[in-house]
């Protein structure tokens, strides 16, 4: 320890460094190895986002069906009104 005293390193300082080193090593060893476990909320968020995408696709399909039904209704109404009025053939 005499060489350390010449460099202004005292045993109390060295022992506090050792204590800090040991404490840091204990903390490092106490941490679990590997990557952290996934948050269960992340899985739920992914499931909800997938459901949103599925429902948006279903909504798009439903809107197309409604649009086609509207056009079909208009066409059938037009055909019904044109068949109700008898054509003027041969009347003079």
Legacy VTK file of the C-alpha trace (Angstrom):
# vtk DataFile Version 3.0
C-alpha trace
ASCII
DATASET POLYDATA
POINTS 92 float
0.000 0.000 0.000
3.019 2.244 0.243
3.137 2.720 -3.534
-0.494 3.709 -3.530
0.054 6.312 -0.843
2.613 8.036 -3.003
0.024 8.404 -5.706
-2.639 9.706 -3.325
-4.547 6.432 -3.318
-5.515 5.459 0.176
-6.851 2.141 1.377
-10.253 3.629 2.246
-10.615 4.838 -1.336
-9.517 1.500 -2.731
-11.917 -0.394 -0.479
-14.802 1.879 -1.533
-13.893 1.182 -5.195
-13.924 -2.547 -4.480
-17.290 -2.250 -2.752
-18.704 -0.336 -5.703
-17.263 -2.898 -8.121
-18.735 -5.805 -6.189
-22.097 -4.063 -5.921
-22.123 -3.415 -9.677
-21.196 -7.026 -10.386
-24.030 -8.251 -8.159
-26.496 -6.007 -9.970
-25.265 -7.182 -13.365
-25.554 -10.819 -12.353
-29.008 -10.281 -10.882
-30.468 -9.200 -14.233
-32.130 -11.953 -16.253
-30.194 -13.247 -19.224
-31.610 -12.751 -22.698
-34.054 -10.272 -24.038
-36.852 -8.967 -21.845
-40.206 -10.736 -21.911
-42.810 -9.321 -24.243
-45.487 -7.167 -22.745
-48.875 -8.935 -23.000
-50.392 -5.631 -24.074
-48.247 -5.748 -27.232
-49.865 -9.058 -28.205
-53.314 -7.603 -27.561
-52.470 -4.490 -29.610
-51.342 -6.661 -32.531
-54.543 -8.713 -32.347
-56.707 -5.585 -32.259
-54.864 -4.036 -35.204
-55.368 -7.238 -37.215
-59.064 -7.162 -36.349
-59.288 -3.513 -37.436
-57.747 -4.380 -40.806
-60.144 -7.325 -41.226
-63.147 -5.158 -40.359
-62.012 -2.404 -42.747
-61.779 -4.944 -45.570
-65.215 -6.294 -44.653
-66.607 -2.752 -44.592
-65.210 -2.098 -48.067
-66.863 -5.254 -49.384
-70.148 -4.360 -47.679
-70.121 -0.888 -49.228
-69.552 -2.387 -52.679
-72.455 -4.806 -52.183
-74.733 -1.962 -51.087
-73.700 0.092 -54.113
-74.437 -2.824 -56.473
-77.790 -3.446 -54.759
-78.697 0.222 -55.225
-77.836 0.095 -58.916
-79.778 -3.157 -59.317
-82.792 -1.653 -57.568
-82.668 1.389 -59.848
-82.399 -0.829 -62.929
-85.292 -3.040 -61.825
-87.413 0.025 -61.027
-86.650 1.411 -64.464
-87.592 -1.902 -66.098
-90.777 -2.114 -64.023
-91.915 1.369 -65.023
-91.118 0.785 -68.666
-93.093 -2.482 -68.714
-96.142 -0.911 -67.050
-96.747 1.551 -69.871
-97.846 -0.315 -72.984
-95.943 0.631 -76.074
-97.834 2.600 -78.681
-97.617 0.226 -81.612
-99.738 0.533 -84.580
-102.120 3.055 -83.083
-102.844 5.952 -85.332
LINES 1 93
92 0 1 2 3 4 5 6 7 8 9 10 11 12 13 14 15 16 17 18 19 20 21 22 23 24 25 26 27 28 29 30 31 32 33 34 35 36 37 38 39 40 41 42 43 44 45 46 47 48 49 50 51 52 53 54 55 56 57 58 59 60 61 62 63 64 65 66 67 68 69 70 71 72 73 74 75 76 77 78 79 80 81 82 83 84 85 86 87 88 89 90 91
